[in-house]
Amino acid sequence: MDNANQYLIKPYVELKEGAKEQIKSCHLFILDIDGTFYLSGKPFEGSRKFVEALERLGKKLVFLTNNSNRTIESYINEFAEMGIELSRDQIVTAGVATAEYLFEEFGPKRVYIVGTDDIKYEFQRVGHTVVQEDPEVVVVTFDKTLTYEKIKKATQFVSKGALFVVTNPDLNCPSSEGPLPDAGAIASVIRKASGVYPNIIFGKPEPKLIEMVIRHNNVSKNEACMVGDRLYTDILAGIQAGTLTVLVLTGEATMEQAEKSPIKPHLIAKDIGVLADILFGEI
């Protein structure tokens, strides 16, 4: 990220007039996790300071991730090990939200999941039946246990008419080792092999998740701020949901990319610690 940060004259750059003051007035901060709060489970410098700032100022915090291969409990436990106590409603994942959305829209379904045991558990918890044959719905997630057999079955099922659902469009997931193939990349293989396009793509940049978080926290879109490291998912989702948006340069996007992109956040910050400084009036 040093190459990206060299473009910053200050710790932050306002791309839209009054963004700094709007941030101070926000009641709800919606944060991406990977590349924004931490990388491979290791918090960035300033991450804890940001959480402390929100607690001291009485502002709300919700983590919103396109990661779809984990349970809510696993995130709660992970943050607890960092010394950050979160409630279940402070973690929203694309995988769990997809399960809940499908249940609300279509009722309980027979679902074949390209995913881990954790996400299969979440679908069962919501009320779906996870099956290996004859599904009504095929759900593709970020799957670190991916096999050729899973791709083959998913391809055959969607070819026969099963609803084709992708939890999130990300092509890769950032890690300390480099980018990992994400749900969007896995789904593209199935799409090309079957000739069938996904019927539903959930997760950012679709605004559904952000709108749901805003509703559940009883704030207006003007009182919410979406913070993330990706222009085409985090920032675009916030723009489409009508919230304030902040791009941090600790993950995928660089300042140079932000300057060239038609997707413009309200503010660009070196990291979320800078937002804490803004909230405290230190900069």
Phi, psi and omega per residue, in radians:
M1 nan -0.156 3.138
D2 -1.056 -0.681 3.136
N3 -1.118 -0.604 3.121
A4 -1.262 -0.735 -3.030
N5 -1.249 -0.283 -3.126
Q6 -1.162 -0.306 3.118
Y7 -1.395 -0.246 -3.111
L8 -1.524 2.119 3.045
I9 -1.386 -0.677 3.083
K10 -1.977 3.002 3.084
P11 -1.111 -0.302 3.135
Y12 -2.543 2.800 3.076
V13 -2.342 2.190 3.067
E14 -1.498 2.130 3.076
L15 -1.662 -0.307 3.118
K16 -2.254 2.357 -3.015
E17 -1.016 2.327 3.070
G18 1.422 0.144 -3.076
A19 -1.056 -0.719 -3.112
K20 -1.043 -0.792 -3.135
E21 -1.208 -0.611 3.101
Q22 -1.123 -0.663 3.114
I23 -1.053 -0.737 -3.135
K24 -1.077 -0.533 -3.077
S25 -1.578 -0.067 -3.133
C26 -1.215 2.480 3.110
H27 -1.771 -0.420 -3.087
L28 -2.230 2.210 3.064
F29 -1.973 2.149 -3.130
I30 -1.868 2.035 -3.018
L31 -1.977 2.316 2.859
D32 -1.165 2.843 -3.101
I33 -1.849 -1.220 -3.088
D34 -1.170 2.143 3.136
G35 1.542 -0.199 -3.137
T36 -2.006 -0.928 3.114
F37 -1.667 -0.680 3.111
Y38 -2.623 3.016 3.021
L39 -2.288 2.104 -3.095
S40 0.914 0.703 3.071
G41 1.466 -0.034 -3.139
K42 -1.817 1.981 -3.101
P43 -1.056 2.542 3.052
F44 -1.316 2.789 3.032
E45 -1.052 2.231 3.140
G46 1.726 -0.225 -3.099
S47 -1.134 -0.848 3.131
R48 -1.122 -0.638 3.117
K49 -1.070 -0.661 3.135
F50 -1.140 -0.773 3.112
V51 -1.072 -0.751 3.125
E52 -1.106 -0.648 3.129
A53 -1.102 -0.773 -3.142
L54 -1.132 -0.702 3.134
E55 -1.115 -0.792 -3.110
R56 -1.164 -0.572 -3.097
L57 -1.617 -0.022 3.101
G58 1.257 0.510 3.129
K59 -1.728 2.728 -3.087
K60 -1.585 2.589 3.135
L61 -2.302 2.256 3.031
V62 -2.316 2.276 3.046
F63 -1.573 2.248 -3.107
L64 -2.213 1.995 -3.058
T65 -2.193 2.515 3.013
N66 -1.369 -0.157 3.099
N67 -1.033 2.244 -2.996
S68 -2.182 0.345 -3.072
N69 -1.975 0.207 -3.054
R70 -2.306 2.784 3.051
T71 -1.460 2.808 3.054
I72 -1.083 -0.727 -3.113
E73 -1.040 -0.637 -3.121
S74 -1.136 -0.633 3.078
Y75 -1.208 -0.765 3.137
I76 -1.017 -0.753 3.126
N77 -1.164 -0.690 -3.139
E78 -1.109 -0.781 3.130
F79 -1.182 -0.609 3.109
A80 -1.064 -0.657 3.106
E81 -1.141 -0.414 3.079
M82 -1.502 -0.062 -3.112
G83 1.544 0.291 -3.132
I84 -2.006 1.986 -3.112
E85 -1.586 2.152 -3.131
L86 -2.164 2.609 3.017
S87 -1.601 2.887 -3.096
R88 -1.037 -0.605 -3.097
D89 -1.387 0.028 3.057
Q90 -1.664 0.027 3.074
I91 -2.157 2.113 3.066
V92 -2.174 2.142 3.118
T93 -2.009 2.642 3.138
A94 -1.096 -0.599 -3.122
G95 -1.145 -0.876 -3.140
V96 -1.164 -0.721 3.133
A97 -1.100 -0.633 3.091
T98 -1.109 -0.777 3.120
A99 -1.037 -0.780 -3.117
E100 -1.196 -0.712 3.129
Y101 -1.088 -0.807 -3.140
L102 -1.086 -0.669 3.133
F103 -1.175 -0.747 -3.141
E104 -1.153 -0.656 -3.068
E105 -1.454 -0.667 -2.982
F106 -2.151 -0.131 -3.077
G107 1.426 -3.052 -3.129
P108 -1.127 2.340 -3.090
K109 -2.285 2.773 2.982
R110 -1.476 2.047 -2.960
V111 -2.142 2.272 2.956
Y112 -1.727 2.210 -3.045
I113 -2.014 2.164 2.919
V114 -1.516 1.631 -3.030
G115 -3.082 -3.070 -3.098
T116 -1.479 2.975 3.077
D117 -1.103 -0.551 3.139
D118 -1.068 -0.808 -3.103
I119 -1.297 -0.520 3.042
K120 -1.097 -0.684 3.085
Y121 -1.052 -0.756 -3.115
E122 -1.125 -0.676 3.105
F123 -1.150 -0.685 3.097
Q124 -1.184 -0.668 3.134
R125 -1.080 -0.658 3.129
V126 -1.212 -0.551 3.123
G127 2.317 0.028 3.104
H128 -1.454 2.841 3.027
T129 -1.879 2.091 3.128
V130 -1.495 2.157 -3.046
V131 -2.201 2.857 3.083
Q132 -1.857 -0.253 -3.139
E133 -2.419 2.664 3.019
D134 0.894 0.960 3.128
P135 -1.438 2.758 2.976
E136 -1.550 -0.469 -3.092
V137 -2.356 2.412 2.984
V138 -1.934 2.175 -3.140
V139 -2.013 2.171 3.125
V140 -1.836 2.212 -3.111
T141 -2.166 -3.137 2.994
F142 -1.293 1.864 -2.945
D143 -2.077 1.821 3.092
K144 -1.370 -0.057 3.091
T145 -1.915 0.423 -3.059
L146 -1.052 2.406 3.056
T147 -2.321 2.868 3.082
Y148 -1.089 -0.636 -3.124
E149 -1.055 -0.702 3.116
K150 -1.111 -0.786 3.141
I151 -1.119 -0.718 3.138
K152 -1.066 -0.869 -3.118
K153 -1.086 -0.796 -3.135
A154 -1.056 -0.739 3.116
T155 -1.050 -0.796 -3.129
Q156 -1.174 -0.694 -3.113
F157 -1.161 -0.779 -3.132
V158 -1.239 -0.503 3.076
S159 -1.127 -0.496 -3.133
K160 -1.584 0.014 3.027
G161 1.981 0.029 3.098
A162 -1.137 2.519 3.074
L163 -1.058 2.289 -3.054
F164 -1.814 1.933 -3.062
V165 -2.124 2.350 3.085
V166 -2.076 2.233 -3.055
T167 -1.184 -0.541 -3.135
N168 -2.804 2.638 -3.045
P169 -1.536 0.011 -3.060
D170 -1.010 2.303 3.081
L171 -1.410 -0.506 3.112
N172 -2.551 2.787 3.095
C173 -2.042 2.242 -3.122
P174 -1.202 2.522 3.054
S175 -2.611 2.939 3.129
S176 -1.156 -0.340 3.128
E177 -1.563 -0.191 -3.044
G178 2.099 -3.120 -3.073
P179 -1.178 2.450 3.093
L180 -1.953 2.468 3.105
P181 -1.038 2.226 -3.089
D182 -1.879 -3.007 -3.021
A183 -1.012 -0.685 -3.133
G184 -1.083 -0.679 3.124
A185 -1.203 -0.731 3.125
I186 -1.129 -0.765 -3.137
A187 -1.108 -0.579 -3.122
S188 -1.144 -0.573 3.077
V189 -1.133 -0.794 -3.132
I190 -1.148 -0.701 3.125
R191 -1.077 -0.806 -3.105
K192 -1.224 -0.635 -3.138
A193 -1.248 -0.604 -3.075
S194 -1.646 -0.408 -3.038
G195 1.356 0.191 -3.099
V196 -1.939 2.290 3.088
Y197 -1.528 2.611 3.113
P198 -1.003 2.446 3.066
N199 -1.390 -0.623 -3.121
I200 -2.402 2.249 2.998
I201 -2.064 2.042 -3.085
F202 -1.694 -3.030 3.073
G203 1.336 2.975 3.089
K204 -1.087 2.440 0.293
P205 -1.579 0.083 3.044
E206 -1.025 2.353 -3.067
P207 -1.373 -0.043 -3.054
K208 -0.946 -0.808 -3.078
L209 -1.102 -0.792 -3.129
I210 -1.136 -0.752 3.122
E211 -1.053 -0.672 3.113
M212 -1.131 -0.782 3.139
V213 -1.095 -0.749 3.124
I214 -1.063 -0.782 3.133
R215 -1.060 -0.835 -3.079
H216 -1.133 -0.430 -3.111
N217 -1.762 0.097 3.034
N218 0.948 0.793 3.032
V219 -2.167 2.871 3.053
S220 -1.537 2.836 3.136
K221 -1.094 -0.474 3.131
N222 -1.298 -0.233 3.139
E223 -1.781 0.121 -3.085
A224 -2.006 2.615 3.126
C225 -2.319 2.174 3.076
M226 -1.669 2.179 -3.107
V227 -2.080 2.221 -3.137
G228 -2.813 3.052 -3.075
D229 -1.877 0.012 -3.110
R230 -2.110 2.253 -3.126
L231 -1.189 -0.810 -2.969
Y232 -1.465 -0.088 3.031
T233 -2.072 -1.239 -3.068
D234 -1.024 -0.972 -3.037
I235 -1.221 -0.759 3.120
L236 -1.088 -0.679 3.102
A237 -1.074 -0.778 3.124
G238 -1.104 -0.742 3.118
I239 -1.071 -0.780 -3.114
Q240 -1.200 -0.468 3.094
A241 -1.503 -0.179 3.093
G242 1.486 0.357 -3.135
T243 -1.672 2.979 2.930
L244 -1.200 2.589 -3.112
T245 -2.307 2.422 3.084
V246 -2.268 2.191 3.049
L247 -1.683 2.242 3.037
V248 -1.853 2.610 -3.040
L249 -1.771 0.621 3.140
T250 -1.790 -0.030 -3.096
G251 -2.181 -2.082 -2.999
E252 -1.379 -0.862 -2.994
A253 -1.322 2.563 3.044
T254 -1.957 2.894 3.101
M255 -1.093 -0.679 -3.141
E256 -1.072 -0.744 3.096
Q257 -1.132 -0.699 3.142
A258 -1.104 -0.654 3.133
E259 -1.151 -0.583 -3.082
K260 -1.543 -0.378 -3.038
S261 -1.329 2.509 3.021
P262 -1.294 -0.236 3.112
I263 -1.510 1.933 -3.026
K264 -1.980 2.003 3.035
P265 -1.239 2.904 3.075
H266 -1.249 -0.605 -3.083
L267 -2.593 2.547 3.058
I268 -2.030 2.248 -3.106
A269 -2.186 2.622 3.107
K270 -1.015 -0.759 3.097
D271 -2.821 3.079 -3.075
I272 -1.301 -0.234 3.008
G273 -1.078 -0.545 3.096
V274 -1.110 -0.647 3.109
L275 -1.125 -0.648 3.072
A276 -1.066 -0.751 3.122
D277 -1.087 -0.681 3.109
I278 -1.139 -0.803 -3.126
L279 -1.086 -0.644 3.135
F280 -1.413 -0.113 -3.122
G281 1.321 0.373 -3.096
E282 -1.460 -0.345 3.063
I283 -2.382 nan nan
